[in-house]
Protein backbone atom coordinates (compact mmCIF):
# COMPACT_ATOMS: atom_id res chain seq x y z
CA UNK A 1 0.00 0.00 0.00
CA UNK A 2 1.22 3.45 -0.86
CA UNK A 3 2.10 5.26 2.38
CA UNK A 4 0.91 8.57 0.90
CA UNK A 5 -2.66 7.26 0.96
CA UNK A 6 -2.58 7.34 4.76
CA UNK A 7 -1.15 10.83 5.15
CA UNK A 8 -3.58 13.34 6.68
CA UNK A 9 -4.97 16.09 4.47
CA UNK A 10 -4.10 19.71 5.24
CA UNK A 11 -7.52 20.24 6.83
CA UNK A 12 -6.90 17.30 9.17
CA UNK A 13 -3.68 18.98 10.34
CA UNK A 14 -5.09 22.50 10.56
CA UNK A 15 -8.10 21.51 12.67
CA UNK A 16 -6.08 20.06 15.61
CA UNK A 17 -3.84 23.14 15.56
CA UNK A 18 -6.91 25.38 15.81
CA UNK A 19 -8.25 23.20 18.60
CA UNK A 20 -4.99 23.61 20.52
CA UNK A 21 -5.36 27.39 20.14
CA UNK A 22 -8.92 27.20 21.50
CA UNK A 23 -7.91 25.15 24.51
CA UNK A 24 -4.90 27.35 25.24
CA UNK A 25 -7.20 30.38 25.16
CA UNK A 26 -9.60 28.63 27.55
CA UNK A 27 -6.70 28.24 29.98
CA UNK A 28 -5.63 31.90 29.62
CA UNK A 29 -2.35 30.96 27.99
CA UNK A 30 -0.03 33.58 26.51
CA UNK A 31 -1.96 35.29 23.69
CA UNK A 32 1.06 35.17 21.38
CA UNK A 33 1.16 31.38 21.73
CA UNK A 34 -2.56 31.17 20.98
CA UNK A 35 -2.10 33.41 17.95
CA UNK A 36 0.85 31.31 16.75
CA UNK A 37 -1.25 28.14 16.61
CA UNK A 38 -4.08 29.97 14.83
CA UNK A 39 -1.70 31.43 12.26
CA UNK A 40 -0.07 28.03 11.74
CA UNK A 41 -3.48 26.45 11.20
CA UNK A 42 -4.28 29.11 8.59
CA UNK A 43 -0.95 28.52 6.84
CA UNK A 44 -1.55 24.76 6.71
CA UNK A 45 -5.12 25.12 5.48
CA UNK A 46 -4.17 27.53 2.67
CA UNK A 47 -0.99 25.80 1.51
CA UNK A 48 -1.32 24.40 -2.04
CA UNK A 49 0.87 21.36 -1.35
CA UNK A 50 0.51 18.50 1.11
CA UNK A 51 1.90 19.59 4.47
CA UNK A 52 2.00 15.95 5.56
CA UNK A 53 4.18 15.03 2.59
CA UNK A 54 6.52 17.93 3.37
CA UNK A 55 6.74 16.80 7.01
CA UNK A 56 7.32 13.15 6.10
CA UNK A 57 9.77 13.64 3.23
CA UNK A 58 11.54 16.95 3.90
CA UNK A 59 11.37 17.16 7.70
CA UNK A 60 11.01 19.94 10.21
CA UNK A 61 13.47 22.27 8.47
CA UNK A 62 11.09 22.53 5.52
CA UNK A 63 8.12 23.12 7.82
CA UNK A 64 9.72 26.01 9.71
CA UNK A 65 10.34 27.81 6.43
CA UNK A 66 6.56 28.16 6.03
CA UNK A 67 4.93 31.37 7.35
CA UNK A 68 3.89 31.17 11.00
CA UNK A 69 5.34 27.74 11.72
CA UNK A 70 8.13 27.56 14.29
CA UNK A 71 9.98 24.54 15.61
CA UNK A 72 7.47 23.75 18.35
CA UNK A 73 4.49 23.74 16.00
CA UNK A 74 6.53 22.04 13.30
CA UNK A 75 7.29 19.29 15.80
CA UNK A 76 3.60 18.94 16.59
CA UNK A 77 2.82 18.60 12.88
CA UNK A 78 5.49 15.93 12.44
CA UNK A 79 4.15 14.08 15.47
CA UNK A 80 0.64 14.11 14.00
CA UNK A 81 1.83 12.87 10.62
CA UNK A 82 3.99 10.12 12.15
CA UNK A 83 1.70 8.87 14.92
CA UNK A 84 -1.79 10.18 14.18
CA UNK A 85 -1.90 12.18 17.43
CA UNK A 86 -0.59 15.32 19.12
CA UNK A 87 0.32 14.74 22.76
CA UNK A 88 -0.13 18.43 23.59
CA UNK A 89 -3.72 18.38 22.34
CA UNK A 90 -4.55 15.30 24.38
CA UNK A 91 -2.93 16.82 27.46
CA UNK A 92 -4.86 20.08 27.04
CA UNK A 93 -8.14 18.23 26.62
CA UNK A 94 -7.44 16.37 29.85
CA UNK A 95 -6.60 19.54 31.78
CA UNK A 96 -9.68 21.64 31.06
CA UNK A 97 -12.91 21.23 32.99
CA UNK A 98 -15.84 19.51 31.23
CA UNK A 99 -17.64 22.85 31.01
CA UNK A 100 -14.66 24.55 29.37
CA UNK A 101 -14.28 21.59 27.02
CA UNK A 102 -17.93 21.86 25.95
CA UNK A 103 -17.44 25.58 25.31
CA UNK A 104 -14.97 24.71 22.53
CA UNK A 105 -17.85 23.16 20.55
CA UNK A 106 -19.57 25.56 18.17
CA UNK A 107 -22.99 26.61 19.49
CA UNK A 108 -22.24 26.01 23.17
CA UNK A 109 -21.52 28.94 25.49
CA UNK A 110 -20.70 29.05 29.19
CA UNK A 111 -24.30 28.88 30.42
CA UNK A 112 -25.23 26.00 28.13
CA UNK A 113 -22.03 24.14 29.04
CA UNK A 114 -22.89 24.54 32.73
CA UNK A 115 -26.44 23.27 32.11
CA UNK A 116 -25.12 20.20 30.28
CA UNK A 117 -22.72 19.26 33.05
CA UNK A 118 -25.19 20.04 35.82
CA UNK A 119 -28.14 18.15 34.34
CA UNK A 120 -26.54 15.27 32.45
CA UNK A 121 -23.34 14.79 34.46
CA UNK A 122 -21.26 14.06 31.35
CA UNK A 123 -17.58 14.98 31.12
CA UNK A 124 -16.28 14.20 27.62
CA UNK A 125 -17.05 15.10 24.02
CA UNK A 126 -17.81 11.45 23.28
CA UNK A 127 -20.48 11.44 25.99
CA UNK A 128 -21.83 14.74 24.69
CA UNK A 129 -22.15 13.29 21.19
CA UNK A 130 -24.08 10.31 22.56
CA UNK A 131 -26.42 12.65 24.47
CA UNK A 132 -26.97 14.68 21.30
CA UNK A 133 -28.11 11.54 19.49
CA UNK A 134 -30.17 9.77 22.14
CA UNK A 135 -32.41 12.75 23.00
CA UNK A 136 -30.95 13.68 26.39
CA UNK A 137 -29.37 16.91 25.14
CA UNK A 138 -32.77 18.26 24.07
CA UNK A 139 -33.95 17.97 27.68
CA UNK A 140 -31.31 20.50 28.78
CA UNK A 141 -32.60 24.11 29.05
CA UNK A 142 -31.50 26.14 26.05
CA UNK A 143 -31.34 23.25 23.59
CA UNK A 144 -33.91 22.88 20.86
CA UNK A 145 -33.81 20.59 17.80
CA UNK A 146 -31.87 23.07 15.64
CA UNK A 147 -29.21 23.76 18.25
CA UNK A 148 -28.80 20.05 18.97
CA UNK A 149 -28.42 19.36 15.24
CA UNK A 150 -25.69 22.01 15.07
CA UNK A 151 -23.89 20.45 18.03
CA UNK A 152 -24.12 17.01 16.39
CA UNK A 153 -22.55 18.39 13.21
CA UNK A 154 -19.75 20.13 15.12
CA UNK A 155 -18.98 17.03 17.16
CA UNK A 156 -19.04 14.82 14.07
CA UNK A 157 -16.21 16.88 12.62
CA UNK A 158 -14.16 16.91 15.82
CA UNK A 159 -14.61 13.25 16.73
CA UNK A 160 -14.36 11.85 13.21
CA UNK A 161 -10.94 13.47 12.96
CA UNK A 162 -10.05 11.79 16.24
CA UNK A 163 -11.22 8.48 14.76
CA UNK A 164 -9.07 9.01 11.70
CA UNK A 165 -6.10 9.71 13.96
CA UNK A 166 -6.77 6.45 15.81
CA UNK A 167 -7.09 4.61 12.48
CA UNK A 168 -3.76 6.00 11.32
CA UNK A 169 -2.22 4.95 14.64
CA UNK A 170 -3.47 1.39 14.08
CA UNK A 171 -2.02 1.45 10.56
CA UNK A 172 1.31 2.71 11.97
CA UNK A 173 1.35 -0.07 14.59
CA UNK A 174 0.52 -2.71 11.99
CA UNK A 175 3.29 -1.42 9.70
CA UNK A 176 5.87 -1.75 12.48
CA UNK A 177 4.54 -5.16 13.42
CA UNK A 178 5.07 -6.34 9.84
CA UNK A 179 8.52 -4.76 9.73
CA UNK A 180 9.52 -6.58 12.91
CA UNK A 181 8.48 -9.93 11.45
CA UNK A 182 5.90 -10.66 14.17
CA UNK A 183 2.75 -10.17 12.17
CA UNK A 184 -0.03 -12.61 13.06
CA UNK A 185 -3.08 -12.93 10.77
CA UNK A 186 -6.42 -12.40 12.44
CA UNK A 187 -9.25 -14.95 12.37
CA UNK A 188 -11.10 -13.18 9.56
CA UNK A 189 -8.02 -13.31 7.33
CA UNK A 190 -7.57 -17.03 8.01
CA UNK A 191 -11.22 -17.76 7.19
CA UNK A 192 -10.97 -15.75 3.95
CA UNK A 193 -7.85 -17.66 2.95
CA UNK A 194 -9.53 -20.99 3.73
CA UNK A 195 -12.62 -20.07 1.69
CA UNK A 196 -10.45 -19.03 -1.26
CA UNK A 197 -8.50 -22.30 -1.05
CA UNK A 198 -11.71 -24.36 -1.07
CA UNK A 199 -13.13 -22.38 -4.00
CA UNK A 200 -10.01 -22.85 -6.10
CA UNK A 201 -9.73 -26.51 -5.15
CA UNK A 202 -13.33 -27.16 -6.22
CA UNK A 203 -12.65 -25.39 -9.55
CA UNK A 204 -9.50 -27.45 -10.14
CA UNK A 205 -7.41 -24.28 -10.23
CA UNK A 206 -4.68 -25.48 -7.81
CA UNK A 207 -1.40 -26.94 -8.97
CA UNK A 208 -1.12 -30.70 -8.49
CA UNK A 209 2.07 -32.39 -7.31
CA UNK A 210 2.67 -35.75 -8.99
C-alpha positions as CSV (number, residue, x, y, z in Angstrom):
1,X,0.0,0.0,0.0
2,X,1.2,3.5,-0.9
3,X,2.1,5.3,2.4
4,X,0.9,8.6,0.9
5,X,-2.7,7.3,1.0
6,X,-2.6,7.3,4.8
7,X,-1.2,10.8,5.2
8,X,-3.6,13.3,6.7
9,X,-5.0,16.1,4.5
10,X,-4.1,19.7,5.2
11,X,-7.5,20.2,6.8
12,X,-6.9,17.3,9.2
13,X,-3.7,19.0,10.3
14,X,-5.1,22.5,10.6
15,X,-8.1,21.5,12.7
16,X,-6.1,20.1,15.6
17,X,-3.8,23.1,15.6
18,X,-6.9,25.4,15.8
19,X,-8.2,23.2,18.6
20,X,-5.0,23.6,20.5
21,X,-5.4,27.4,20.1
22,X,-8.9,27.2,21.5
23,X,-7.9,25.1,24.5
24,X,-4.9,27.3,25.2
25,X,-7.2,30.4,25.2
26,X,-9.6,28.6,27.5
27,X,-6.7,28.2,30.0
28,X,-5.6,31.9,29.6
29,X,-2.4,31.0,28.0
30,X,0.0,33.6,26.5
31,X,-2.0,35.3,23.7
32,X,1.1,35.2,21.4
33,X,1.2,31.4,21.7
34,X,-2.6,31.2,21.0
35,X,-2.1,33.4,17.9
36,X,0.8,31.3,16.8
37,X,-1.3,28.1,16.6
38,X,-4.1,30.0,14.8
39,X,-1.7,31.4,12.3
40,X,-0.1,28.0,11.7
41,X,-3.5,26.5,11.2
42,X,-4.3,29.1,8.6
43,X,-1.0,28.5,6.8
44,X,-1.5,24.8,6.7
45,X,-5.1,25.1,5.5
46,X,-4.2,27.5,2.7
47,X,-1.0,25.8,1.5
48,X,-1.3,24.4,-2.0
49,X,0.9,21.4,-1.4
50,X,0.5,18.5,1.1
51,X,1.9,19.6,4.5
52,X,2.0,15.9,5.6
53,X,4.2,15.0,2.6
54,X,6.5,17.9,3.4
55,X,6.7,16.8,7.0
56,X,7.3,13.1,6.1
57,X,9.8,13.6,3.2
58,X,11.5,17.0,3.9
59,X,11.4,17.2,7.7
60,X,11.0,19.9,10.2
61,X,13.5,22.3,8.5
62,X,11.1,22.5,5.5
63,X,8.1,23.1,7.8
64,X,9.7,26.0,9.7
65,X,10.3,27.8,6.4
66,X,6.6,28.2,6.0
67,X,4.9,31.4,7.4
68,X,3.9,31.2,11.0
69,X,5.3,27.7,11.7
70,X,8.1,27.6,14.3
71,X,10.0,24.5,15.6
72,X,7.5,23.8,18.3
73,X,4.5,23.7,16.0
74,X,6.5,22.0,13.3
75,X,7.3,19.3,15.8
76,X,3.6,18.9,16.6
77,X,2.8,18.6,12.9
78,X,5.5,15.9,12.4
79,X,4.1,14.1,15.5
80,X,0.6,14.1,14.0
81,X,1.8,12.9,10.6
82,X,4.0,10.1,12.1
83,X,1.7,8.9,14.9
84,X,-1.8,10.2,14.2
85,X,-1.9,12.2,17.4
86,X,-0.6,15.3,19.1
87,X,0.3,14.7,22.8
88,X,-0.1,18.4,23.6
89,X,-3.7,18.4,22.3
90,X,-4.5,15.3,24.4
91,X,-2.9,16.8,27.5
92,X,-4.9,20.1,27.0
93,X,-8.1,18.2,26.6
94,X,-7.4,16.4,29.9
95,X,-6.6,19.5,31.8
96,X,-9.7,21.6,31.1
97,X,-12.9,21.2,33.0
98,X,-15.8,19.5,31.2
99,X,-17.6,22.9,31.0
100,X,-14.7,24.5,29.4
101,X,-14.3,21.6,27.0
102,X,-17.9,21.9,26.0
103,X,-17.4,25.6,25.3
104,X,-15.0,24.7,22.5
105,X,-17.8,23.2,20.6
106,X,-19.6,25.6,18.2
107,X,-23.0,26.6,19.5
108,X,-22.2,26.0,23.2
109,X,-21.5,28.9,25.5
110,X,-20.7,29.0,29.2
111,X,-24.3,28.9,30.4
112,X,-25.2,26.0,28.1
113,X,-22.0,24.1,29.0
114,X,-22.9,24.5,32.7
115,X,-26.4,23.3,32.1
116,X,-25.1,20.2,30.3
117,X,-22.7,19.3,33.0
118,X,-25.2,20.0,35.8
119,X,-28.1,18.2,34.3
120,X,-26.5,15.3,32.5
121,X,-23.3,14.8,34.5
122,X,-21.3,14.1,31.3
123,X,-17.6,15.0,31.1
124,X,-16.3,14.2,27.6
125,X,-17.0,15.1,24.0
126,X,-17.8,11.4,23.3
127,X,-20.5,11.4,26.0
128,X,-21.8,14.7,24.7
129,X,-22.2,13.3,21.2
130,X,-24.1,10.3,22.6
131,X,-26.4,12.7,24.5
132,X,-27.0,14.7,21.3
133,X,-28.1,11.5,19.5
134,X,-30.2,9.8,22.1
135,X,-32.4,12.7,23.0
136,X,-30.9,13.7,26.4
137,X,-29.4,16.9,25.1
138,X,-32.8,18.3,24.1
139,X,-33.9,18.0,27.7
140,X,-31.3,20.5,28.8
141,X,-32.6,24.1,29.0
142,X,-31.5,26.1,26.0
143,X,-31.3,23.3,23.6
144,X,-33.9,22.9,20.9
145,X,-33.8,20.6,17.8
146,X,-31.9,23.1,15.6
147,X,-29.2,23.8,18.3
148,X,-28.8,20.1,19.0
149,X,-28.4,19.4,15.2
150,X,-25.7,22.0,15.1
151,X,-23.9,20.4,18.0
152,X,-24.1,17.0,16.4
153,X,-22.5,18.4,13.2
154,X,-19.8,20.1,15.1
155,X,-19.0,17.0,17.2
156,X,-19.0,14.8,14.1
157,X,-16.2,16.9,12.6
158,X,-14.2,16.9,15.8
159,X,-14.6,13.2,16.7
160,X,-14.4,11.9,13.2
161,X,-10.9,13.5,13.0
162,X,-10.0,11.8,16.2
163,X,-11.2,8.5,14.8
164,X,-9.1,9.0,11.7
165,X,-6.1,9.7,14.0
166,X,-6.8,6.4,15.8
167,X,-7.1,4.6,12.5
168,X,-3.8,6.0,11.3
169,X,-2.2,5.0,14.6
170,X,-3.5,1.4,14.1
171,X,-2.0,1.5,10.6
172,X,1.3,2.7,12.0
173,X,1.4,-0.1,14.6
174,X,0.5,-2.7,12.0
175,X,3.3,-1.4,9.7
176,X,5.9,-1.7,12.5
177,X,4.5,-5.2,13.4
178,X,5.1,-6.3,9.8
179,X,8.5,-4.8,9.7
180,X,9.5,-6.6,12.9
181,X,8.5,-9.9,11.5
182,X,5.9,-10.7,14.2
183,X,2.8,-10.2,12.2
184,X,0.0,-12.6,13.1
185,X,-3.1,-12.9,10.8
186,X,-6.4,-12.4,12.4
187,X,-9.2,-14.9,12.4
188,X,-11.1,-13.2,9.6
189,X,-8.0,-13.3,7.3
190,X,-7.6,-17.0,8.0
191,X,-11.2,-17.8,7.2
192,X,-11.0,-15.8,4.0
193,X,-7.8,-17.7,2.9
194,X,-9.5,-21.0,3.7
195,X,-12.6,-20.1,1.7
196,X,-10.4,-19.0,-1.3
197,X,-8.5,-22.3,-1.0
198,X,-11.7,-24.4,-1.1
199,X,-13.1,-22.4,-4.0
200,X,-10.0,-22.9,-6.1
201,X,-9.7,-26.5,-5.2
202,X,-13.3,-27.2,-6.2
203,X,-12.6,-25.4,-9.5
204,X,-9.5,-27.4,-10.1
205,X,-7.4,-24.3,-10.2
206,X,-4.7,-25.5,-7.8
207,X,-1.4,-26.9,-9.0
208,X,-1.1,-30.7,-8.5
209,X,2.1,-32.4,-7.3
210,X,2.7,-35.7,-9.0
